[in-house]
């Protein structure tokens, strides 16, 4: 008669339990995993226009995440199931050039605003198509791009020629 140590028996029981639980699982599918990435607040951004008196007037202020590295710019607002109207993302590029974006893995429609190096909105693509790999390209060179929930530009009256100012939160 063969004798097994209690450690060997315990190891065999754990192995059998793992094997039996794995047999009952379905094979991985190609269905996308929907996550909801929480928003960070890196700062605030104000949309402005020149008023009748020639002074800048605030249109609306939102909280923003700032995407100022290649990694953050590539991630963008992907995997967000809902974009609140009081939030958005500011993409900051090293210099102004024609910018292109896509909506792959972006669950919600967006308004994408292309902004020149002097902070003037030079193009707005409204109601972009979610989960699309089609390129959304600005018409003029942009150093900044702002993404907000679809309908924001219409609801707040933000137009080409309006401006942005933004501040970055400091952490100590």
C-alpha positions in Angstrom: 0.0 0.0 0.0 1.3 3.4 -1.0 1.2 6.2 1.6 0.9 9.9 0.7 1.9 12.8 2.9 -0.8 15.2 3.9 1.0 17.9 1.9 0.8 15.7 -1.3 -2.9 15.0 -0.7 -3.6 18.7 -0.1 -1.8 19.6 -3.3 -3.8 17.0 -5.3 -7.1 18.3 -3.9 -6.2 21.9 -4.8 -5.2 20.8 -8.3 -8.4 18.8 -8.8 -10.5 21.8 -7.6 -8.8 24.2 -10.0 -9.1 21.7 -12.9 -12.8 21.1 -12.2 -13.6 24.8 -12.0 -11.8 25.5 -15.2 -13.8 22.8 -17.0 -17.1 24.5 -16.2 -16.0 27.9 -17.7 -16.9 29.1 -21.2 -14.1 29.7 -23.6 -13.0 33.4 -23.9 -15.1 35.3 -26.4 -14.3 38.1 -28.8 -16.9 40.3 -27.1 -15.3 43.6 -26.0 -15.0 44.1 -22.2 -16.8 47.3 -21.3 -15.1 49.2 -18.5 -15.8 52.6 -17.1 -12.6 54.5 -16.5 -13.1 57.1 -13.7 -12.4 60.7 -14.5 -9.4 62.6 -13.1 -9.6 66.3 -12.5 -6.3 67.8 -13.7 -7.6 71.3 -14.1 -10.3 73.4 -15.5 -11.0 74.9 -19.0 -13.1 77.9 -19.9 -14.6 78.6 -23.3 -14.6 82.3 -24.1 -15.7 84.7 -26.8 -15.0 88.3 -27.5 -18.1 90.2 -26.4 -19.7 93.4 -27.8 -17.3 95.5 -25.7 -14.2 93.8 -27.1 -13.5 92.0 -23.8 -13.4 88.2 -23.4 -16.5 86.8 -21.9 -16.8 83.3 -20.4 -19.2 80.9 -22.1 -18.8 77.9 -19.8 -16.1 76.3 -17.6 -15.6 72.5 -17.3 -13.3 70.2 -15.3 -10.7 68.6 -17.5 -8.3 65.7 -17.7 -5.0 66.8 -19.4 -3.4 64.5 -21.9 0.1 65.9 -22.4 2.1 62.7 -23.0 2.0 60.3 -25.9 0.5 57.6 -23.6 -2.3 59.8 -22.3 -3.0 61.2 -25.7 -3.3 57.7 -27.2 -5.7 56.6 -24.3 -7.9 59.7 -24.6 -11.5 59.1 -23.5 -11.5 55.5 -24.5 -13.5 53.1 -22.4 -15.7 55.8 -20.9 -19.4 54.7 -20.9 -20.6 58.2 -20.2 -19.1 61.7 -20.6 -20.7 64.2 -18.1 -21.5 67.6 -19.7 -19.3 69.4 -17.1 -16.2 67.3 -18.0 -13.8 67.0 -20.9 -10.2 66.3 -22.0 -7.6 68.7 -23.1 -5.0 67.3 -25.4 -1.7 69.3 -25.4 0.7 68.7 -28.3 4.3 70.0 -28.5 3.6 72.2 -31.5 0.7 73.1 -33.9 0.1 70.7 -36.7 -2.8 69.0 -38.4 -4.3 66.6 -35.7 -6.3 63.4 -36.4 -8.3 61.5 -33.9 -10.5 58.3 -34.0 -13.3 57.0 -31.9 -12.1 53.4 -31.5 -13.1 52.1 -28.0 -14.9 55.4 -27.3 -18.4 54.4 -26.1 -20.0 57.9 -26.3 -20.3 60.4 -29.1 -18.1 63.5 -28.6 -17.7 67.0 -29.9 -14.0 67.4 -30.8 -12.6 70.9 -31.0 -9.3 71.7 -32.7 -7.6 74.7 -31.2 -4.6 76.8 -32.6 -1.5 77.6 -30.6 -3.0 81.0 -29.8 -6.0 79.2 -28.2 -8.6 80.0 -30.9 -11.0 77.2 -31.8 -10.4 76.6 -35.6 -12.6 73.5 -36.2 -15.3 71.6 -34.4 -16.4 68.1 -35.3 -19.8 67.6 -33.6 -21.5 64.3 -32.7 -18.6 62.0 -33.7 -19.6 58.4 -34.3 -18.7 56.1 -31.3 -16.6 53.0 -31.8 -15.5 54.2 -35.3 -12.0 53.8 -36.7 -12.6 56.7 -39.2 -10.2 59.6 -38.8 -11.6 62.9 -37.4 -9.1 65.5 -38.7 -8.9 69.2 -38.0 -8.9 71.5 -41.0 -6.1 73.7 -39.7 -3.0 73.2 -37.5 -3.9 72.7 -33.9 -1.7 72.6 -30.7 -4.7 71.8 -28.5 -7.7 69.5 -28.9 -10.7 69.5 -26.6 -13.1 66.6 -26.3 -16.4 67.0 -24.6 -19.8 65.2 -24.6 -21.6 65.3 -27.9 -24.0 68.2 -28.0 -21.9 70.4 -25.7 -20.9 72.9 -28.5 -24.6 73.3 -29.5 -26.0 73.5 -26.0 -23.4 76.0 -24.8 -23.1 78.0 -28.1 -19.4 77.3 -28.6 -18.3 78.1 -32.1 -15.3 78.3 -34.4 -13.5 81.6 -33.5 -14.2 81.2 -29.7 -11.2 80.8 -27.4 -10.1 78.6 -24.5 -8.2 79.3 -21.4 -7.2 76.5 -19.0 -5.5 76.0 -15.7 -3.7 73.0 -14.3 -4.3 71.9 -10.7 -1.2 71.9 -8.6 -0.6 69.1 -6.2 1.6 69.6 -3.2 
